């Protein structure tokens, strides 16, 4: 057993940092990565051609803007954006903390949108 895979990860301790934006890998599961994201400002519009992306809110709320709608996630809610779907995330509260689950080899393609 790999010791790196068998350690306890304290999400509360890792999310205690005071950052405007942070996206840190906290675990690997097979060929997927789990990231802890802290955000106080919107992320840019983008899509992932080779991976779905799942979001699980831990603190605050998170808006996931899609081309035709917006999803709001509250703590303990999860939503998956399928691969190739254009989206952006933005905090729905002063600070949003979420876990993101995605392929470790995921590509992020930025999309310019009219304001």
Order of alpha helices (4+ residues) and beta strands (2+ residues): alpha-beta-beta-beta-beta-beta-beta-beta-beta-beta-beta
